[in-house]
Amino acid sequence: METQQNICPWWLGYTMINPLRKYQHNPDKILAPFVKPGMTVLDYGCAMGYFSLHMARMVGNEGIVHCVDIQDKMLNNLERRAHKKGYSNIVNSMLVGKNYEPQKLKGQIDFALLFAVVHEVPDQQKLFNEVYTMLKPGGKVLFAEPPGHVKTSEFEISVAKALNAGLTISNKKPAIKKLAVILTKQA
Ligand SMILES: C[S@@+](CC[C@H](N)C(=O)[O-])C[C@H]1O[C@@H](n2cnc3c(N)ncnc32)[C@H](O)[C@@H]1O
């Protein structure tokens, strides 16, 4: 596991799966424009899978949700929750430093979610390069950061890294008002 200073503690994962969160982050509004049945999608920094399980419902049995995190406690809880919902065959969890191998997903991802994670990642350029590699041509990314933790200037620096990786800013507007952007890998 890489050394990381500002990682979200695993026990905060429980607050992120609180069902009341839907009033702030409505998964249908946020994801439905991008996530369709049969898609292969990525939830990077998935924690206990607040968005992952909604993505599993949206892609259905013909799709797959690759869920990546750096904390196994987050992924263990995600797997339990996926099992309870009958999504074990759709949700594939991958731990950074163990079985997360972005090269194996080269050109496979239709849609990637980077929600409230990039500011925790020490090498953001490497992450955006990996995401670019994993995306299909025409694939999209929803990149969003929490305004309480991340300044606009910091978000802009991260977006510049995404552009440096080869992504472009889409005209599509995300259903998140602040510090959010849709990025595309050109077809
Ligand atoms: C603030 S939480 C957001 C979780 C989730 N995206 C959500 O919105 O519910 C950030 C998550 O990113 C994970 N994380 C931090 N650094 C990471 C890294 N380098 N690679 C993968 N996951 C990471 C943390 O373990 C944590 O689960």
The ligand as a MOL file (V3000), in Angstrom:
LIG
                    3D

  0  0  0     0  0            999 V3000
M  V30 BEGIN CTAB
M  V30 COUNTS 27 29 0 0 0
M  V30 BEGIN ATOM
M  V30 1 C -14.1090 10.4950 1.0230 0
M  V30 2 S -14.1750 8.7970 0.5870 0 CHG=1
M  V30 3 C -15.3140 8.8450 -0.7830 0
M  V30 4 C -15.9600 7.5290 -1.0290 0
M  V30 5 C -16.9500 7.4080 -2.1700 0
M  V30 6 N -16.3950 7.8120 -3.4390 0
M  V30 7 C -18.2260 8.1540 -1.8730 0
M  V30 8 O -18.4240 9.2410 -2.4140 0
M  V30 9 O -19.0190 7.6160 -1.0940 0 CHG=-1
M  V30 10 C -12.6220 8.5200 -0.2280 0
M  V30 11 C -12.3170 7.0640 -0.4650 0
M  V30 12 O -11.1860 6.9830 -1.3180 0
M  V30 13 C -10.3230 5.9760 -0.8380 0
M  V30 14 N -8.9520 6.2780 -1.2840 0
M  V30 15 C -8.1010 7.1830 -0.7920 0
M  V30 16 N -6.9570 7.1590 -1.4780 0
M  V30 17 C -7.0730 6.2130 -2.4250 0
M  V30 18 C -6.2060 5.7160 -3.4320 0
M  V30 19 N -4.9660 6.1860 -3.6160 0
M  V30 20 N -6.6660 4.7420 -4.2260 0
M  V30 21 C -7.9100 4.2400 -4.0620 0
M  V30 22 N -8.7720 4.6720 -3.1230 0
M  V30 23 C -8.3620 5.6390 -2.3100 0
M  V30 24 C -10.4720 6.0190 0.6730 0
M  V30 25 O -10.0650 4.8160 1.2640 0
M  V30 26 C -11.9840 6.2860 0.7910 0
M  V30 27 O -12.7050 5.0950 0.8270 0
M  V30 END ATOM
M  V30 BEGIN BOND
M  V30 1 1 1 2
M  V30 2 1 2 3
M  V30 3 1 2 10
M  V30 4 1 3 4
M  V30 5 1 4 5
M  V30 6 1 5 6
M  V30 7 1 5 7
M  V30 8 2 7 8
M  V30 9 1 7 9
M  V30 10 1 10 11
M  V30 11 1 11 12
M  V30 12 1 11 26
M  V30 13 1 12 13
M  V30 14 1 13 14
M  V30 15 1 13 24
M  V30 16 1 14 15
M  V30 17 1 14 23
M  V30 18 2 15 16
M  V30 19 1 16 17
M  V30 20 1 17 18
M  V30 21 2 17 23
M  V30 22 1 18 19
M  V30 23 2 18 20
M  V30 24 1 20 21
M  V30 25 2 21 22
M  V30 26 1 22 23
M  V30 27 1 24 25
M  V30 28 1 24 26
M  V30 29 1 26 27
M  V30 END BOND
M  V30 END CTAB
M  END
